[in-house]
Amino acid sequence: MFVVTSLAIDFTKVARLDDNLAVSVHLESLGKVRCVFAQEVRRDGEVLVKAKVTVACVSGENLKPAAIPESLRKKMEAAL
């Protein structure tokens, strides 16, 4: 399972309730146990929010760090 270990968000513009927003995410880096995702929220091409989310893989039994499963790692590597 994955847990968020770090989250950094920059809010640059305001969004309103009825706005049509586009959210993008891409894998920025991949380690043995953790990875970093870069995210953006846009309205009409204008960036409203940028975020970096670091997640770590942990054992479901004891919540200790664990290697990202190989089958998932291969899929994630294809996204780099």
C-alpha positions in Angstrom: 0.0 0.0 0.0 1.1 3.6 -0.5 1.2 6.5 2.0 1.8 10.2 1.3 5.1 11.3 2.9 5.3 14.8 1.5 3.0 17.3 -0.2 3.9 20.7 -1.5 1.1 22.9 -3.2 1.3 26.3 -4.8 -2.0 28.0 -5.3 -1.6 30.7 -8.0 -5.2 31.5 -9.1 -8.7 31.0 -7.8 -11.1 28.5 -9.1 -14.9 28.8 -8.9 -17.5 26.1 -8.3 -18.7 25.9 -12.0 -15.2 26.1 -13.6 -14.2 23.5 -16.1 -10.9 22.3 -14.7 -8.3 20.0 -16.2 -6.0 18.0 -13.8 -2.8 16.4 -15.0 -0.4 14.2 -13.2 3.0 12.7 -14.3 5.5 10.6 -12.6 8.6 12.8 -11.9 10.8 10.3 -10.2 10.8 6.6 -9.1 12.9 5.0 -6.4 12.9 1.6 -4.9 10.3 2.5 -2.2 9.1 6.0 -3.1 8.0 8.1 -6.0 7.2 11.7 -6.8 4.2 12.8 -8.8 3.9 16.4 -10.3 0.3 17.6 -10.6 -1.3 20.7 -12.2 -4.8 22.1 -12.2 -5.6 24.3 -15.2 -8.6 26.3 -16.4 -8.5 27.2 -20.1 -4.8 26.4 -20.2 -4.0 28.7 -17.3 -2.2 27.0 -14.3 -4.2 27.5 -11.1 -2.4 25.0 -8.8 0.9 23.1 -8.9 1.6 20.3 -6.5 4.4 17.7 -5.8 3.3 14.6 -4.0 5.8 12.1 -2.6 4.4 8.6 -1.8 6.1 5.6 -0.3 5.2 2.0 -0.5 4.7 0.3 2.9 3.8 -3.1 4.1 0.1 -3.5 4.9 0.9 -5.6 7.9 3.3 -3.3 9.8 3.5 -0.1 7.8 7.2 -0.4 7.4 8.8 0.7 4.1 8.6 -2.0 1.3 9.8 -2.2 -2.2 7.3 -1.2 -4.9 6.0 -4.4 -6.4 7.8 -5.3 -9.6 4.6 -5.5 -11.8 3.6 -2.0 -10.7 7.2 -0.7 -11.0 7.4 -1.8 -14.7 4.2 0.1 -15.5 5.5 3.2 -13.7 8.8 3.0 -15.5 7.0 3.0 -18.8 5.5 6.4 -17.7 8.9 8.0 -17.2 
